[in-house]
Amino acid sequence: MAIGKLVSRSSYYTTLSALAILFLFPLVWAAWAAVKPTPGSGQQLGYGIGNFIKLARYGQGLPTYVLNSVQVAALTVTGTLTVATLGGYAFARFRFPGRNLIFLATLAILMVPYPTLLIPLYVLLGWLGLQNSLLGLALVFTLFQLPFAVFIMRNSFEAVPTELDEAAMVDGCNSFAVLTRILLHAVRPGLITIGLFAFLASWNDFIGPLILISSPDKIPLPVAVVNMQQQVFGSIDYAALEAGVTLLALPCVVLFLILQRGYVQGFMSGSLHG
Amino acid sequence: MIGADVSVPAVIPSAPARAVRRDRRVLSGAAYVTPTALMVGVFFLVPLGLMLWMSVHDWPLLGPSTFNAPRNYTGIVDNALFIDAVWFTVEYTLIISVLLFAAAFGLALLVQQRRPGIAFFRTAFFLPGAVGFAAASLLFYGLLSRDLGPLNPILSSLGIIDKPVSWVSGSPGLALGSSVGLVLWRFTGVNMLILLTGLQAIPTDLYEAAKMDGAGRWQQFWSITLPLLRPTIALVLILITTGSLLAFDQFFILTNGGPDNSTTSIVMVIFREAFTRFDLGSAAAISVILLLALLVINMLQLRVMRRQSH
């Protein structure tokens, strides 16, 4: 009996470990391929950052692309946090005309997939003078974060007892002070979740900037690395490519591991209340 | 659906004071929702209308547009690339729906119980989901390459293949298989996590009661887990099919639609209509068709899932 249990437990952990290796192997390989010696690449002898140095000199120079990506990510995260916090607060705590209609219209974004809307958005941003602009791209990213973000924030605010607001109002706080001084602390897991999602979406998105950004000095990092893959004549420098992949993946993996606790918490509270 | 009215003051004031307060609450609520409403109006509802408008116009990338209904729509039928892309995308969606759901559900059941070290395994399975899909596609482009990729050396040392295989471009089957592998690696953990939240929302006393009634594990799975998990399963299936029908990155980056356009998806055709053929009207018409098809498919899925739960 005890031996049987031991065997089943060890086979359970063996299965899990094999699967974990399968899932982690590509990530580890990409990082290793970026720094290992490869003939004909930027890193010929011994381990080192030769491929990253080669990558840094590609096109407009790596710093340009990284800066573009950082700018779009900062704008998207700020926009999503601001709009979704105010919107979620409004839906959770106030009654006003058109409340259900606006909430449904926001959720309806989920039913209209992002790639199908990019062609008219391309034309619309042109009319607004936001074509080929990082701000325009960030606005589009923010919009597609809204259904999820507003939903999560509404649920987060609803989970906070209203007695907290009322006590603060008796103390003379207006509704904005209630939000900034009291409620924002209570909904922090939700804010972390939607902020993380907004960052990941904008840092990683490919088809958006591919369509909406045209000048080579404004493209964000993913498009730049794909251009490197597709525009090189003759043989593709796979090692430099994996250096680019490492650069793209590293912030996401690190951020996820750091914020994991808050992220999973927010994710669960969001999906359970729905 | 919406929570209770919370504008009840702590101290009951006189009637006129209450009315003033209520008006002020209405104004504040409207003010807080304004950014959301503006974003949704300008960047969602307007483009949605514009998409319909463009789909009935000859709309070149540059220059003026002219009304041409219904030529953008009738032209779709003659677009051989589009027809092939529809079949390919549907085939791909069926394959992914089965494999990805099975993998995600299997993993979710495997890591469902709290056991020592389980957090590590959950994180390991989810971690590919933190990597962007474009980056993951590039990663697999290198991983499966003949030059740098480790797959060919590993398989040949195991004696499974006798000469290097061109995974992403060797044949339509290999290209599709490579893309499926990439998608499984990248998305299994994400779907596992959603199913896991559903599994953990099932009250444990239900299982205990069933155990006391003498129900075995298999019986518990059929009579408790599956029925109570149905909404989560519906959500995951809708997310998977929708995502697959909109596939772009994996084919644009990993297989470049090849070999011989065999892995060209519907969204790739939209992209080509717009930015290779400079025909935004046709691209908009295909977008409209795709959007309607997705709505119909999602509604059918919801209806089927709901009927089964009765």
Contacts between the chains, C-beta under 8 A, distances in Angstrom:
chain1	res1	chain2	res2	distance
A	13	B	117	7.5
A	15	B	110	7.3
A	16	B	110	6.8
A	16	B	111	7.5
A	16	B	121	4.8
A	19	B	107	7.3
A	19	B	110	7.9
A	19	B	121	7.6
A	19	B	124	7.9
A	19	B	125	6.9
A	20	B	120	7.6
A	20	B	121	5.7
A	20	B	124	4.0
A	20	B	125	7.1
A	23	B	124	5.5
A	23	B	125	5.4
A	23	B	127	6.7
A	23	B	128	5.9
A	23	B	185	6.9
A	23	B	188	7.8
A	23	B	189	7.0
A	24	B	124	5.6
A	24	B	127	6.8
A	26	B	128	7.3
A	26	B	139	5.8
A	26	B	140	7.1
A	26	B	143	5.7
A	26	B	185	6.3
A	27	B	127	6.7
A	27	B	128	7.0
A	27	B	131	7.2
A	27	B	139	7.8
A	29	B	143	6.3
A	29	B	150	6.2
A	30	B	139	4.9
A	30	B	142	7.0
A	30	B	143	7.4
A	33	B	142	6.5
A	33	B	148	6.0
A	38	B	148	6.6
A	82	B	35	6.8
A	83	B	35	4.5
A	83	B	36	5.6
A	83	B	39	5.9
A	84	B	36	7.5
A	86	B	32	4.5
A	86	B	33	7.2
A	86	B	34	8.0
A	86	B	35	5.6
A	86	B	36	7.0
A	87	B	32	7.0
A	87	B	33	5.7
A	87	B	35	6.8
A	87	B	36	3.5
A	89	B	32	5.4
A	90	B	29	5.0
A	90	B	30	7.8
A	90	B	32	3.7
A	90	B	33	3.9
A	90	B	36	7.4
A	91	B	2	7.3
A	91	B	33	7.2
A	92	B	3	6.3
A	93	B	6	5.5
A	93	B	7	8.0
A	93	B	29	7.5
A	94	B	7	7.2
A	94	B	25	5.8
A	94	B	26	7.3
A	94	B	28	6.2
A	94	B	29	2.7
A	94	B	30	8.0
A	94	B	32	6.8
A	94	B	33	7.8
A	95	B	5	5.7
A	95	B	7	6.5
A	95	B	25	7.1
A	95	B	26	6.8
A	95	B	29	6.4
A	96	B	26	4.9
A	96	B	27	7.9
A	96	B	29	3.8
A	96	B	30	4.5
A	96	B	33	6.8
A	97	B	26	7.5
A	97	B	30	7.6
A	98	B	37	7.8
A	99	B	2	7.2
A	99	B	29	7.2
A	99	B	33	7.3
A	100	B	1	7.8
A	100	B	2	6.7
A	102	B	33	5.9
A	102	B	36	6.6
A	102	B	37	5.2
A	102	B	40	6.9
A	103	B	2	7.5
A	105	B	40	5.2
A	105	B	44	7.3
A	105	B	45	6.9
A	106	B	36	6.1
A	106	B	40	5.4
A	108	B	44	7.8
A	109	B	40	7.0
A	109	B	44	5.5
A	111	B	294	7.7
A	111	B	295	6.4
A	111	B	298	7.1
A	112	B	44	7.3
A	112	B	48	6.5
A	112	B	291	6.2
A	113	B	242	6.5
A	113	B	246	5.0
A	113	B	290	7.9
A	113	B	291	7.3
A	113	B	294	6.5
A	114	B	246	7.8
A	115	B	246	5.4
A	115	B	248	6.0
A	115	B	267	4.7
A	115	B	270	7.0
A	115	B	287	8.0
A	116	B	51	7.4
A	116	B	246	7.7
A	116	B	267	7.9
A	116	B	270	7.5
A	116	B	287	4.1
A	116	B	288	7.9
A	116	B	290	5.5
A	116	B	291	4.9
A	117	B	44	7.6
A	117	B	47	5.3
A	117	B	48	7.1
A	117	B	51	6.8
A	117	B	287	7.5
A	119	B	51	6.8
A	119	B	54	7.1
A	119	B	270	6.8
A	119	B	274	5.6
A	119	B	280	6.0
A	119	B	283	4.8
A	119	B	284	5.4
A	119	B	287	5.8
A	120	B	47	4.0
A	120	B	48	7.4
A	120	B	50	4.0
A	120	B	51	4.2
A	120	B	54	6.1
A	120	B	284	6.6
A	120	B	287	7.9
A	121	B	43	7.0
A	121	B	47	5.0
A	122	B	274	7.6
A	122	B	280	7.8
A	123	B	50	6.4
A	123	B	54	6.8
A	123	B	59	7.9
A	123	B	280	6.9
A	124	B	43	7.6
A	124	B	46	6.3
A	124	B	47	5.3
A	124	B	50	6.0
A	139	B	39	7.6
A	139	B	43	6.1
A	140	B	43	6.4
A	142	B	39	6.7
A	143	B	39	5.4
A	143	B	40	7.4
A	143	B	43	4.3
A	143	B	44	6.0
A	146	B	36	6.6
A	146	B	39	6.3
A	146	B	40	6.9
A	150	B	36	6.2
A	158	B	3	5.0
A	162	B	6	4.5
A	165	B	6	7.3
A	166	B	8	7.9
A	166	B	9	7.2
A	166	B	10	4.2
A	167	B	10	7.3
A	169	B	9	7.5
A	169	B	10	7.0
A	170	B	10	5.2
A	170	B	11	7.1
A	175	B	25	7.5
A	175	B	28	4.8
A	176	B	28	7.7
A	200	B	130	7.0
A	200	B	132	7.2
A	203	B	132	6.6
A	204	B	131	7.7
A	204	B	132	2.5
A	204	B	133	6.6
A	204	B	134	6.3
A	204	B	135	6.5
A	205	B	132	7.4
A	205	B	134	7.6
A	206	B	132	7.4
A	206	B	133	7.1
A	206	B	134	3.6
A	206	B	248	7.9
A	206	B	249	5.3
A	206	B	252	7.9
A	206	B	253	7.5
A	207	B	248	5.3
A	207	B	249	6.8
A	207	B	252	7.7
A	207	B	267	7.6
A	207	B	271	7.6
A	210	B	271	7.9
A	211	B	271	7.3
A	211	B	274	7.6
A	211	B	275	7.2
A	222	B	132	6.3
A	222	B	134	4.3
A	222	B	135	6.5
A	225	B	134	7.9
A	225	B	135	7.7
A	225	B	138	6.1
A	226	B	134	6.5
A	226	B	138	6.7
A	226	B	253	5.7
A	229	B	138	6.3
A	229	B	141	6.6
A	229	B	253	7.2
A	230	B	256	7.4
A	235	B	147	7.4
A	236	B	145	7.7
A	236	B	147	7.6
A	238	B	141	8.0
A	238	B	142	4.7
A	238	B	145	5.5
A	238	B	147	5.4
A	238	B	148	3.8
A	238	B	149	7.8
A	239	B	148	6.4
A	241	B	138	6.0
A	241	B	141	7.0
A	241	B	142	5.4
A	242	B	139	7.1
A	242	B	142	4.9
A	242	B	148	7.3
A	244	B	138	6.8
A	245	B	135	5.2
A	245	B	138	5.0
A	245	B	139	4.7
A	245	B	142	7.1
A	248	B	131	7.5
A	248	B	132	6.0
A	248	B	134	7.6
A	248	B	135	3.9
A	248	B	138	7.7
A	249	B	130	7.8
A	249	B	131	4.5
A	249	B	132	7.3
A	249	B	135	5.2
A	249	B	139	7.4
A	252	B	130	4.6
A	252	B	131	5.8
A	252	B	132	6.6
A	253	B	127	6.4
A	253	B	130	5.3
A	253	B	131	6.8
A	255	B	130	7.7
A	256	B	127	7.2
A	256	B	130	4.0
A	257	B	123	7.4
A	260	B	123	6.7
A	264	B	193	7.9
A	267	B	193	7.3
A	267	B	197	7.1
A	268	B	197	5.3
A	268	B	200	7.7
A	271	B	194	7.1
A	271	B	197	4.9
A	271	B	198	7.8
A	272	B	197	6.7
A	272	B	201	5.7
